[in-house]
Amino acid sequence: MVRLAWPPFDVLVSLVDGAPYAIEAACNHAGANLEEGERRGSCVICPMHGYRFDLTSGRLVEPHGLCDDQRCFVARIVGDDVVVWDPGPTITIVAP
Ligand code: FES
């Protein structure tokens, strides 16, 4: 897992089964640095209170309902680099 500065967020980039994933590096519960957490399979365990987040989706796996999921970013391998970007908000356009 690698933490990259990407103001206003730092991003935690990790490889899961060879594919890159990126979530916000600061835990949304109380701000701990998830890079310092323990990696378990496709999850990271927050070093402060032990909440477990899925690195591929940002989903809070456990405990349930005590904070939000982590913000997710798009990550792709391009040549020798991992490129990360914010997909932005999802906009739904409804035709009249
Ligand atoms: S700061 Fe991460 S679980 Fe509390």
Residues whose N, C-alpha, C, O or C-beta is under 5 A from the ligand:
A	BS01	FES	C27 H29 A30 G31 A32 C46 M48 H49 G50 Y51
